[in-house]
Amino acid sequence: MTDNRLDLKDLDVDPPSERSLMLFGRDVSTIPCFRNSFLYGISIGMAVGFLAFLKTSRPQLSTHIGFGTFMATTVGYWIPCRYNWSKQKFDMAQMQRALQQQAIFEGTDKERELEAKTEEA
């Protein structure tokens, strides 16, 4: 029989990047929503700036339009993304707390009381 086991050294996996961008003493790769917000902001800002240049042929105006679009897109994507992230984090903390309470009360009289209350409602 042949040995079908796979060793980790056989896999061609890129090691984690040692480079990171530090901004105000914080690694930006650990900030939720940072990457997507800036990628969308940069790409949409460049596209709108380029289209404004094609339309007006005025470099300064199209630069201002592109930068304004970059800022608006970045902030416009950042705020809902962070809101949803915060909401999910809060919901997960509540669920974890409820599961811990369930594990503590499992098989006790308190669990039977709580089940009776929920059946009545």
Accessible surface in RSA format (square Angstrom, percent):
REM  Atomic radii and reference values for relative SASA: ProtOr
REM  Chains: A
REM  Algorithm: Lee & Richards
REM  Probe-radius: 1.40
REM  Slices: 20
REM RES _ NUM      All-atoms   Total-Side   Main-Chain    Non-polar    All polar
REM                ABS   REL    ABS   REL    ABS   REL    ABS   REL    ABS   REL
RES MET A   1   243.07 125.9 156.71 103.7  86.36 205.6 136.04 115.7 107.04 141.8
RES THR A   2   116.19  82.6  95.29  96.6  20.90  49.8  83.67 112.4  32.52  49.2
RES ASP A   3   104.85  73.4  71.63  71.3  33.22  78.6  40.55  95.4  64.30  64.1
RES ASN A   4   136.99  94.5 103.37  99.9  33.62  81.0  38.44  92.5  98.55  95.3
RES ARG A   5   199.32  83.7 171.54  87.4  27.78  66.1  74.21 101.4 125.11  75.8
RES LEU A   6   124.23  69.2  95.28  68.2  28.96  72.8  95.35  67.0  28.88  77.7
RES ASP A   7    70.46  49.4  67.85  67.5   2.60   6.2  10.08  23.7  60.38  60.2
RES LEU A   8   154.44  86.0 139.94 100.1  14.50  36.5 140.09  98.4  14.36  38.6
RES LYS A   9   179.39  87.5 140.80  86.4  38.59  91.9  95.19  85.7  84.19  89.7
RES ASP A  10    95.61  67.0  62.01  61.7  33.60  79.4  21.97  51.7  73.64  73.4
RES LEU A  11    78.95  44.0  64.30  46.0  14.65  36.8  66.05  46.4  12.91  34.7
RES ASP A  12   148.24 103.8 113.09 112.6  35.15  83.1  41.12  96.8 107.11 106.8
RES VAL A  13   109.19  71.9  86.01  77.9  23.18  55.9  89.12  77.4  20.07  54.4
RES ASP A  14   123.90  86.8 107.59 107.1  16.31  38.6  29.90  70.4  94.00  93.7
RES PRO A  15   111.14  81.0  94.23  85.9  16.92  61.5 100.17  82.7  10.97  68.2
RES PRO A  16   114.57  83.5  99.20  90.4  15.37  55.9 111.13  91.8   3.44  21.4
RES SER A  17    92.87  78.5  55.49  74.1  37.38  86.1  51.61 109.9  41.27  57.8
RES GLU A  18   164.72  94.6 132.25 100.1  32.47  77.3  63.72 123.2 101.00  82.5
RES ARG A  19   212.80  89.3 194.31  99.1  18.49  44.0  82.14 112.3 130.65  79.2
RES SER A  20    65.51  55.4  30.03  40.1  35.48  81.7  21.94  46.7  43.57  61.0
RES LEU A  21   116.49  64.9 108.65  77.7   7.84  19.7 111.20  78.1   5.29  14.2
RES MET A  22   111.20  57.6  88.55  58.6  22.65  53.9  83.74  71.2  27.46  36.4
RES LEU A  23    86.05  47.9  81.22  58.1   4.83  12.1  82.14  57.7   3.91  10.5
RES PHE A  24   198.41  99.3 153.79  95.3  44.62 116.1 167.73 101.7  30.68  87.8
RES GLY A  25    69.35  85.5   0.00   N/A  69.35  85.5  33.48  91.9  35.87  80.3
RES ARG A  26   127.12  53.4 124.00  63.2   3.12   7.4  45.70  62.5  81.43  49.3
RES ASP A  27    35.09  24.6  32.17  32.0   2.92   6.9  14.32  33.7  20.77  20.7
RES VAL A  28    10.93   7.2   9.69   8.8   1.24   3.0   9.69   8.4   1.24   3.4
RES SER A  29    91.66  77.5  51.51  68.7  40.15  92.5  51.90 110.5  39.76  55.7
RES THR A  30    88.26  62.8  64.41  65.3  23.85  56.8  66.03  88.7  22.23  33.6
RES ILE A  31    29.42  16.7  22.25  16.6   7.17  17.3  22.48  16.2   6.94  18.8
RES PRO A  32    32.24  23.5  20.39  18.6  11.84  43.1  32.24  26.6   0.00   0.0
RES CYS A  33    21.44  16.2   5.30   5.9  16.14  37.9   5.62  14.2  15.82  17.1
RES PHE A  34    35.94  18.0  35.79  22.2   0.15   0.4  35.79  21.7   0.15   0.4
RES ARG A  35   170.76  71.7 164.60  83.9   6.16  14.7  71.38  97.6  99.38  60.2
RES ASN A  36    63.85  44.0  62.51  60.4   1.34   3.2   2.11   5.1  61.74  59.7
RES SER A  37     0.00   0.0   0.00   0.0   0.00   0.0   0.00   0.0   0.00   0.0
RES PHE A  38    70.67  35.4  70.67  43.8   0.00   0.0  70.67  42.8   0.00   0.0
RES LEU A  39    90.75  50.5  87.13  62.3   3.62   9.1  87.51  61.5   3.24   8.7
RES TYR A  40   107.07  50.0 107.02  60.9   0.06   0.1  59.52  44.7  47.55  58.6
RES GLY A  41     0.00   0.0   0.00   N/A   0.00   0.0   0.00   0.0   0.00   0.0
RES ILE A  42    82.59  47.0  79.93  59.5   2.66   6.4  82.28  59.2   0.32   0.9
RES SER A  43    61.16  51.7  50.74  67.7  10.41  24.0  48.19 102.6  12.97  18.2
RES ILE A  44    74.99  42.7  73.09  54.5   1.91   4.6  74.99  54.0   0.00   0.0
RES GLY A  45     3.32   4.1   0.00   N/A   3.32   4.1   2.46   6.7   0.87   1.9
RES MET A  46   137.52  71.2 125.12  82.8  12.40  29.5 111.64  94.9  25.87  34.3
RES ALA A  47    52.45  48.2  43.09  66.5   9.37  21.3  52.00  73.2   0.46   1.2
RES VAL A  48    50.20  33.0  49.61  44.9   0.59   1.4  49.75  43.2   0.44   1.2
RES GLY A  49    10.47  12.9   0.00   N/A  10.47  12.9   9.14  25.1   1.33   3.0
RES PHE A  50   122.82  61.4 116.16  71.9   6.66  17.3 120.85  73.3   1.97   5.6
RES LEU A  51   109.32  60.9 105.51  75.5   3.80   9.6 105.82  74.3   3.49   9.4
RES ALA A  52    13.15  12.1   5.99   9.2   7.17  16.3  12.46  17.5   0.69   1.8
RES PHE A  53    84.70  42.4  84.44  52.3   0.26   0.7  84.44  51.2   0.26   0.7
RES LEU A  54   107.54  59.9  81.48  58.3  26.06  65.5  83.89  58.9  23.64  63.6
RES LYS A  55   176.49  86.1 144.41  88.6  32.07  76.4  94.22  84.8  82.27  87.6
RES THR A  56    52.11  37.1  30.14  30.6  21.97  52.4  37.16  49.9  14.95  22.6
RES SER A  57    81.86  69.2  63.57  84.8  18.29  42.1  32.40  69.0  49.46  69.3
RES ARG A  58   145.37  61.0 144.59  73.7   0.78   1.9  43.79  59.8 101.58  61.6
RES PRO A  59    89.86  65.5  88.45  80.6   1.41   5.1  89.78  74.1   0.08   0.5
RES GLN A  60   130.57  73.0 123.69  90.4   6.88  16.4  45.27  96.4  85.30  64.7
RES LEU A  61    60.23  33.5  56.63  40.5   3.60   9.0  58.72  41.2   1.50   4.0
RES SER A  62     6.88   5.8   6.15   8.2   0.73   1.7   0.97   2.1   5.91   8.3
RES THR A  63    88.55  63.0  79.02  80.1   9.53  22.7  64.36  86.4  24.20  36.6
RES HIS A  64   109.21  59.7 100.17  69.6   9.03  23.1  61.59  63.5  47.61  55.4
RES ILE A  65    63.78  36.3  55.98  41.7   7.81  18.8  62.80  45.2   0.99   2.7
RES GLY A  66     8.15  10.1   0.00   N/A   8.15  10.1   7.51  20.6   0.64   1.4
RES PHE A  67   125.00  62.5 119.37  73.9   5.63  14.6 122.96  74.6   2.04   5.8
RES GLY A  68    37.26  45.9   0.00   N/A  37.26  45.9  32.53  89.3   4.73  10.6
RES THR A  69    30.74  21.9  25.30  25.7   5.43  12.9  18.45  24.8  12.29  18.6
RES PHE A  70    36.47  18.2  36.47  22.6   0.00   0.0  36.47  22.1   0.00   0.0
RES MET A  71    87.64  45.4  87.11  57.6   0.53   1.3  79.07  67.2   8.57  11.4
RES ALA A  72    68.98  63.4  51.55  79.6  17.43  39.6  61.97  87.3   7.01  18.6
RES THR A  73    28.51  20.3  19.86  20.1   8.65  20.6  19.23  25.8   9.29  14.0
RES THR A  74    10.46   7.4  10.46  10.6   0.00   0.0  10.46  14.1   0.00   0.0
RES VAL A  75    73.38  48.3  73.00  66.1   0.39   0.9  73.38  63.8   0.00   0.0
RES GLY A  76    45.28  55.8   0.00   N/A  45.28  55.8  32.93  90.4  12.35  27.7
RES TYR A  77    77.40  36.1  71.91  40.9   5.48  14.3  51.36  38.6  26.04  32.1
RES TRP A  78    72.50  29.1  72.50  35.1   0.00   0.0  50.54  26.9  21.96  35.6
RES ILE A  79   106.35  60.5 102.82  76.6   3.53   8.5 104.58  75.3   1.77   4.8
RES PRO A  80    66.75  48.7  62.35  56.8   4.40  16.0  66.72  55.1   0.03   0.2
RES CYS A  81    31.55  23.9  23.68  26.4   7.86  18.5   8.86  22.4  22.69  24.5
RES ARG A  82    65.94  27.7  65.70  33.5   0.24   0.6  15.64  21.4  50.29  30.5
RES TYR A  83   141.47  66.0 134.71  76.6   6.76  17.6 103.79  78.0  37.68  46.4
RES ASN A  84    78.68  54.3  77.83  75.2   0.85   2.0  19.20  46.2  59.47  57.5
RES TRP A  85    86.88  34.9  83.78  40.6   3.10   7.3  64.66  34.5  22.22  36.1
RES SER A  86    55.41  46.8  49.58  66.2   5.83  13.4  32.57  69.4  22.83  32.0
RES LYS A  87   111.85  54.6 105.44  64.7   6.40  15.2  57.69  51.9  54.16  57.7
RES GLN A  88   113.24  63.3 111.65  81.6   1.59   3.8  31.07  66.1  82.17  62.3
RES LYS A  89   116.10  56.6 114.55  70.3   1.55   3.7  69.53  62.6  46.57  49.6
RES PHE A  90   119.55  59.8 114.37  70.8   5.18  13.5 119.12  72.2   0.43   1.2
RES ASP A  91    68.07  47.7  63.48  63.2   4.59  10.9  26.74  62.9  41.34  41.2
RES MET A  92   127.53  66.0 121.60  80.5   5.92  14.1  84.14  71.5  43.39  57.5
RES ALA A  93    40.37  37.1  33.84  52.2   6.53  14.9  37.32  52.6   3.06   8.1
RES GLN A  94    83.67  46.8  78.79  57.6   4.88  11.6  17.21  36.6  66.46  50.4
RES MET A  95   116.45  60.3 113.20  74.9   3.25   7.7 101.49  86.3  14.96  19.8
RES GLN A  96   110.40  61.7 107.62  78.7   2.78   6.6  29.55  62.9  80.85  61.3
RES ARG A  97   133.20  55.9 131.60  67.1   1.60   3.8  58.35  79.7  74.85  45.4
RES ALA A  98    56.58  52.0  44.54  68.7  12.04  27.4  51.67  72.8   4.91  13.0
RES LEU A  99   110.31  61.4 105.01  75.1   5.30  13.3 105.38  74.0   4.94  13.3
RES GLN A 100    98.02  54.8  93.41  68.3   4.62  11.0  34.76  74.0  63.26  48.0
RES GLN A 101    80.68  45.1  80.68  59.0   0.00   0.0  31.66  67.4  49.02  37.2
RES GLN A 102    88.46  49.5  85.27  62.3   3.20   7.6  37.24  79.3  51.22  38.8
RES ALA A 103    69.74  64.1  49.37  76.2  20.37  46.3  51.59  72.6  18.15  48.1
RES ILE A 104   114.78  65.3  94.68  70.5  20.11  48.5 101.28  72.9  13.50  36.6
RES PHE A 105    54.07  27.1  54.07  33.5   0.00   0.0  54.07  32.8   0.00   0.0
RES GLU A 106   116.86  67.1  98.92  74.8  17.94  42.7  24.45  47.3  92.42  75.5
RES GLY A 107    54.98  67.8   0.00   N/A  54.98  67.8  31.97  87.7  23.01  51.5
RES THR A 108    56.41  40.1  50.81  51.5   5.60  13.3  56.19  75.5   0.22   0.3
RES ASP A 109   100.24  70.2  96.19  95.7   4.05   9.6  28.31  66.6  71.93  71.7
RES LYS A 110    92.24  45.0  89.23  54.7   3.01   7.2  42.58  38.3  49.66  52.9
RES GLU A 111    29.44  16.9  29.31  22.2   0.14   0.3   6.67  12.9  22.78  18.6
RES ARG A 112   139.60  58.6 133.72  68.2   5.87  14.0  64.58  88.3  75.02  45.5
RES GLU A 113    97.06  55.7  91.51  69.2   5.55  13.2  38.14  73.8  58.92  48.1
RES LEU A 114    71.78  40.0  71.44  51.1   0.34   0.9  71.64  50.3   0.14   0.4
RES GLU A 115    89.94  51.6  88.69  67.1   1.25   3.0  33.29  64.4  56.64  46.2
RES ALA A 116    47.26  43.4  42.98  66.3   4.27   9.7  46.15  65.0   1.10   2.9
RES LYS A 117   132.62  64.7 126.10  77.4   6.52  15.5  77.82  70.0  54.80  58.4
RES THR A 118   100.93  71.8  82.29  83.4  18.64  44.4  74.80 100.5  26.13  39.5
RES GLU A 119   144.29  82.8 111.79  84.6  32.50  77.4  48.06  93.0  96.23  78.6
RES GLU A 120   150.15  86.2 112.20  84.9  37.95  90.4  50.26  97.2  99.89  81.6
RES ALA A 121   119.82 110.2  53.92  83.2  65.90 149.9  90.45 127.4  29.37  77.8
END  Absolute sums over single chains surface
CHAIN  1 A    10809.8       9228.8       1581.0       6772.8       4037.0
END  Absolute sums over all chains
TOTAL         10809.8       9228.8       1581.0       6772.8       4037.0
